[in-house]
Amino acid sequence: MVKDGILVLMERGPKPKPMPPPVAADDFPAEAVARLPAETVRGMNAKTGAELWRRSFPCECRGATWYWGPCATPVGVRDRVVCQFLDGKLRCLDLKTGNPLWERDLAADFGMTRDGSQPIYQACSSPLVAGGQVVVMVCTKVVGLLALAVADGKEVWRTPGFANYGSSTGFMRMGDAEVVIAVPSDLDRKLFQNGDVLGFHAGTGRLLWRGTANKSYYNGPPPIANEGVVMVEGGDGDGPTFAFRPPESGRGEAAVLWKDPGHQVRFSNYLVYRGLVFGQGFPAHGGPVKLYCIDAKQGKLYWERKLQGARETHHSMFASDGKVLQLHENGAISMFDASRRDGYRELARAQVVAQREMVWSFPAMVRGLLYLRTNSEVVCLDLRARR
């Protein structure tokens, strides 16, 4: 995250070998906690990379042997930064100094645990900011989405409970309303008027609209909303891809524009840009990786590119200046023409980091500067045109 010239990163030290066995959060011996690496937040000068401040916090989450964390992206609002930690703690820090301002224990206060043990999947959800509130995905039997005041961390609103996996919340603006989109995998459909793609008013938590995809499994990538279209992956990379059009009135039923069972996105993201949908993925049950381009309103496939043998499960896709950029999990950046409807046209490719596998962190681009991070380095690339 970059805000006001400060780059904010979350990280954690290497796993102990061997890992302590999973135990319930209440059973942690005090001496065992100290042996686990802390989760750390760093503030860096976005122009030079110089460290400005560093704050570390104990993380008692032993059970997440595959999610060592952190897994969520910090979010900046005003002069503050809000961070979701893997043990279920939500902390607000001063952006310039890193000093803690308030903390909420979502695991203890709202039951954000897995099988009575560790908050794992929910703590991968990145906070969203709407006005003076921060919205987090709690996803328990008690609370679905929770909004807290940025000023003091006090609760503003909550939705009824539902469950999901990962960072399955999105954000859009409809007229004057800011809308938080949720794609639950387990919910009371009658309570939510039989919808399973839900749009909530970000200021009040009121249900505005709902769409029906008849999902019964988790949603890996977050829903992407742009140009009046909401893109949703059907679940676990096995599709289909859904395109929804929220009602113009802002309330009621969101129409399904189209669905495509042959093109999925599993652990990456959709991109809606200049009337087109770009995506890349493969079915959960096998098949080649496909990079594809689809008309956002009609669902017409313009082109697809099969990537035989490529390790492209996790990648990041974003757009600028008529071009689509991809950060590949092997640490390469590629660029292709976003206006072509007759096929893929690559414009450039370069290896930009030393790490050659599991480059999974989403980059940030601010005014032509692209920020990337891996397990061992942080890189800033200048993509501005030379004059």
C-alpha positions in Angstrom: 0.0 0.0 0.0 1.3 3.5 -0.9 -0.2 6.7 0.6 1.1 10.2 1.1 4.6 9.1 -0.1 4.8 6.2 2.4 5.0 2.6 1.3 3.5 0.3 4.0 4.4 -3.5 4.0 3.4 -6.3 6.3 5.7 -9.3 6.8 6.7 -12.1 9.1 9.9 -14.0 9.9 10.7 -17.5 8.7 8.9 -20.5 10.1 10.5 -22.3 13.0 11.7 -25.9 12.2 9.9 -27.9 13.3 6.7 -25.9 13.7 5.0 -26.2 17.1 1.9 -28.4 16.9 -1.5 -26.7 16.3 -3.3 -25.9 19.6 -6.3 -23.8 20.6 -5.6 -20.1 21.0 -6.5 -20.2 24.7 -3.9 -23.0 25.4 -0.8 -21.0 24.3 1.9 -21.1 27.0 3.3 -17.6 27.3 6.9 -18.9 26.8 5.9 -20.6 23.5 4.5 -17.4 22.0 7.8 -15.6 22.3 9.5 -18.3 20.1 7.2 -17.6 17.1 8.2 -14.8 14.8 6.1 -11.6 15.1 4.1 -10.0 12.3 5.8 -6.7 11.4 4.5 -3.6 9.7 7.0 -1.3 8.0 6.7 2.2 6.7 9.1 3.2 4.0 9.9 6.3 2.0 8.1 5.5 -1.4 10.8 7.5 -3.4 13.9 6.1 -1.8 13.0 2.9 0.0 14.4 4.1 3.2 12.7 2.7 6.3 10.8 5.3 8.3 9.4 3.1 11.1 8.8 -0.5 12.1 6.3 -2.0 14.5 6.2 -5.7 15.4 3.4 -7.6 17.1 3.2 -11.2 18.6 1.3 -13.6 16.3 0.1 -16.6 18.2 -1.3 -18.4 15.2 0.5 -21.8 15.1 -2.1 -23.7 13.1 -1.6 -21.8 9.8 1.3 -23.9 8.6 0.4 -23.2 5.0 -0.7 -19.6 5.6 2.3 -18.3 7.5 1.1 -14.7 6.9 0.5 -12.0 6.7 -2.1 -12.6 4.0 -4.0 -9.2 3.9 -3.0 -5.9 2.3 -2.9 -2.8 4.6 -5.3 0.0 3.7 -4.6 3.7 4.2 -7.2 6.3 5.2 -6.5 9.9 6.1 -3.4 9.9 8.4 -3.8 6.2 9.3 -3.2 2.7 8.1 -5.3 -0.3 9.1 -3.8 -3.8 9.1 -5.4 -7.3 9.4 -3.1 -9.8 11.1 -3.3 -13.5 10.7 -4.3 -14.2 14.3 -7.4 -12.1 13.9 -6.2 -8.9 15.3 -7.1 -5.7 13.4 -4.8 -2.7 14.2 -4.9 0.9 13.3 -1.5 2.7 13.2 -0.4 6.3 12.6 0.8 6.5 9.0 3.7 8.7 9.6 5.1 7.2 12.8 3.6 3.6 13.0 2.4 4.3 16.5 -0.6 2.0 17.4 -3.8 4.0 17.8 -6.4 1.2 18.4 -6.8 -2.6 18.2 -9.7 -5.0 17.9 -9.5 -8.7 18.5 -11.9 -10.1 15.9 -11.2 -13.7 16.8 -12.1 -13.2 20.5 -14.9 -10.7 20.1 -16.7 -12.2 17.1 -15.7 -15.9 17.1 -13.4 -15.6 14.1 -11.9 -19.1 14.5 -11.6 -22.3 12.5 -12.9 -25.4 14.2 -12.5 -23.6 17.6 -8.8 -23.1 16.9 -7.2 -20.5 14.6 -8.6 -17.7 12.5 -7.1 -18.6 9.1 -9.3 -18.1 6.1 -11.1 -15.0 7.3 -7.8 -13.3 8.4 -6.7 -13.4 4.7 -9.4 -10.7 3.9 -8.0 -7.3 3.2 -9.8 -4.4 4.9 -11.8 -1.9 2.8 -12.3 1.8 3.5 -15.6 3.6 2.9 -15.7 7.2 4.2 -14.7 7.2 7.9 -15.2 3.4 8.3 -13.2 0.3 7.7 -15.1 -2.8 6.6 -13.7 -6.3 7.4 -14.9 -9.8 6.5 -15.5 -11.6 9.8 -17.6 -14.5 8.4 -18.8 -16.3 11.4 -22.2 -17.5 12.6 -22.5 -14.2 14.4 -21.2 -11.6 11.8 -20.7 -11.6 8.1 -19.3 -8.1 7.4 -18.3 -5.7 10.1 -17.8 -1.9 9.8 -15.7 -0.1 12.4 -15.0 3.6 12.8 -11.5 4.5 11.7 -11.3 7.1 14.4 -11.6 4.7 17.4 -12.4 1.2 16.2 -15.9 1.2 17.5 -18.5 -0.9 15.7 -20.7 1.0 13.3 -22.7 -1.8 11.6 -22.7 -5.5 11.0 -24.5 -7.9 8.7 -26.0 -11.3 9.7 -23.5 -14.1 9.6 -22.2 -16.0 6.6 -19.0 -17.8 5.7 -16.4 -17.5 3.0 -12.8 -18.1 2.1 -10.1 -15.5 1.5 -10.6 -11.9 0.5 -14.0 -12.3 -1.1 -15.2 -8.8 -0.8 -15.2 -6.1 -3.4 -16.0 -2.4 -3.7 -17.9 -0.2 -6.2 -19.7 3.2 -6.4 -23.3 3.4 -7.6 -24.3 7.1 -7.9 -23.7 8.6 -4.5 -23.6 5.3 -2.7 -20.4 3.3 -1.9 -21.2 -0.4 -2.1 -19.4 -3.3 -0.5 -19.8 -6.5 -2.4 -19.7 -9.9 -0.7 -19.8 -13.4 -2.3 -20.6 -15.8 0.6 -20.3 -19.5 0.2 -22.5 -20.4 3.1 -25.5 -18.2 4.1 -29.2 -18.2 4.8 -30.5 -17.4 1.4 -33.9 -16.5 2.7 -32.4 -14.0 5.0 -30.6 -12.4 2.1 -33.6 -12.6 -0.2 -32.3 -15.7 -1.9 -29.2 -13.9 -3.3 -25.6 -15.1 -3.0 -23.8 -12.2 -4.6 -24.6 -9.3 -2.3 -24.2 -5.5 -2.4 -24.4 -3.7 0.9 -24.5 0.0 1.5 -21.0 0.8 2.9 -22.3 3.5 5.2 -25.1 1.6 6.9 -24.7 -2.1 6.0 -28.2 -2.2 4.5 -28.6 -4.9 1.8 -29.1 -3.0 -1.5 -29.1 -5.6 -4.2 -28.5 -9.3 -4.7 -27.6 -11.6 -7.6 -28.1 -15.3 -7.9 -25.3 -17.6 -9.0 -26.5 -20.6 -6.9 -23.0 -20.9 -5.5 -22.4 -23.6 -2.9 -18.6 -23.4 -2.6 -16.1 -20.8 -1.7 -15.1 -17.9 -3.9 -11.3 -17.7 -4.3 -10.7 -14.3 -6.0 -12.5 -11.2 -4.8 -15.3 -9.8 -7.0 -14.2 -7.1 -9.3 -16.5 -4.2 -10.1 -15.8 -1.6 -12.8 -17.7 0.1 -15.6 -21.0 -1.1 -14.1 -20.1 -4.8 -14.3 -19.4 -7.1 -11.4 -17.2 -10.2 -12.1 -17.5 -13.2 -9.9 -15.7 -16.6 -10.1 -18.0 -19.5 -9.7 -16.0 -21.2 -7.0 -12.6 -22.9 -6.5 -11.5 -22.1 -10.0 -14.1 -24.5 -11.5 -16.3 -21.8 -12.8 -18.3 -20.6 -14.4 -17.3 -17.0 -14.6 -20.3 -14.8 -13.9 -20.9 -11.2 -15.0 -23.6 -9.3 -13.1 -25.2 -5.9 -13.8 -26.5 -4.3 -10.5 -29.9 -2.6 -10.9 -29.8 1.1 -12.0 -32.0 2.0 -9.1 -29.4 0.6 -6.8 -31.8 -1.8 -5.1 -33.3 -5.1 -6.1 -32.1 -7.9 -8.3 -28.7 -7.8 -10.1 -29.2 -9.4 -13.5 -26.8 -12.0 -14.8 -25.4 -10.5 -18.0 -23.6 -13.8 -19.0 -21.7 -16.7 -17.7 -18.9 -18.7 -19.2 -18.0 -22.2 -17.9 -14.8 -22.4 -20.1 -12.8 -19.5 -18.6 -12.0 -19.3 -15.0 -9.8 -17.4 -12.6 -8.8 -19.4 -9.5 -6.3 -17.6 -7.3 -5.7 -14.5 -9.4 -7.9 -11.5 -10.4 -10.2 -10.4 -13.1 -9.6 -7.2 -14.9 -12.4 -5.1 -16.4 -10.9 -2.4 -18.6 -12.3 -0.3 -21.4 -15.3 -2.6 -22.0 -13.3 -5.8 -21.9 -12.8 -8.5 -19.3 -9.3 -10.1 -19.0 -8.6 -13.1 -17.0 -6.2 -16.1 -16.7 -6.7 -19.4 -15.0 -7.5 -23.1 -15.3 -10.2 -25.4 -14.0 -9.7 -26.9 -10.6 -10.0 -30.4 -12.0 -7.4 -30.0 -14.7 -6.9 -28.4 -18.1 -4.5 -25.9 -19.7 -4.0 -22.4 -18.3 -5.8 -19.8 -20.5 -5.3 -16.1 -20.8 -8.4 -14.7 -22.4 -10.3 -11.5 -23.4 -14.1 -11.3 -23.3 -16.6 -8.5 -24.1 -17.7 -7.2 -20.7 -21.4 -6.7 -21.6 -22.1 -9.5 -24.0 -19.7 -12.3 -22.9 -18.3 -12.7 -26.4 -14.9 -14.4 -26.4 -12.5 -12.3 -28.5 -9.4 -14.4 -28.0 -7.7 -16.9 -25.7 -4.2 -18.0 -25.4 -3.3 -21.5 -24.0 -0.2 -21.6 -21.9 0.9 -25.2 -22.0 3.1 -26.3 -19.1 3.2 -22.8 -17.6 3.1 -22.3 -13.8 0.5 -19.5 -13.9 -1.8 -20.4 -11.1 -1.1 -17.2 -9.2 -0.5 -14.0 -11.0 -1.6 -10.3 -10.8 -3.2 -8.4 -13.6 -3.7 -4.6 -13.9 -4.0 -2.0 -16.6 -2.8 1.5 -17.4 -2.5 3.7 -20.6 -4.1 1.2 -22.9 -1.9 -1.7 -21.8 -2.4 -4.7 -19.5 0.5 -5.7 -17.2 0.9 -9.0 -15.6 3.1 -9.9 -12.7 3.8 -13.6 -13.1 4.6 -16.0 -10.3 8.1 -16.5 -11.7 8.9 -12.8 -11.0 8.5 -11.6 -14.6 6.5 -8.6 -15.7 4.8 -8.8 -19.2 2.8 -6.2 -21.0 0.3 -6.6 -23.8 -2.0 -4.4 -25.9 -5.4 -3.9 -24.2 -7.2 -2.7 -27.4 -6.6 -5.7 -29.6 -9.7 -7.9 -30.1 -8.1 -10.1 -32.7 -5.5 -11.8 -30.5 -2.8 -11.4 -27.9 0.0 -9.0 -28.8 2.9 -8.9 -26.3 4.7 -5.5 -26.1 7.4 -6.2 -23.5 8.6 -8.7 -20.9 11.3 -8.6 -18.3 12.5 -10.4 -15.2 12.3 -7.8 -12.5 13.0 -9.6 -9.2 15.4 -12.3 -8.2 12.8 -14.7 -6.8 11.7 -17.2 -9.5 8.7 -18.9 -7.8 5.7 -18.1 -5.6 5.8 -14.3 -6.4 2.2 -13.9 -5.2 1.9 -10.4 -3.6 -0.2 -8.0 -5.6 1.8 -5.0 -6.8 0.9 -1.3 -6.3 1.2 1.3 -9.0 1.2 5.0 -8.1 1.7 7.7 -10.7 3.7 5.5 -13.0 5.8 3.9 -10.3 5.3 0.2 -9.8 6.1 -1.4 -6.4 6.7 -5.1 -6.1 7.7 -7.3 -3.2 8.8 -10.9 -2.7 10.0 -12.9 0.2 13.4 -11.2 0.2 13.2 -7.8 -1.6 11.1 -4.8 -2.4 11.5 -3.2 -5.9 10.3 0.0 -7.4 10.1 0.3 -11.2 9.7 3.6 -13.1 7.2 3.0 -15.9 6.7 6.6 -16.8 7.4 7.7 -20.4 10.8 9.1 -21.1 10.8 12.6 -22.6 
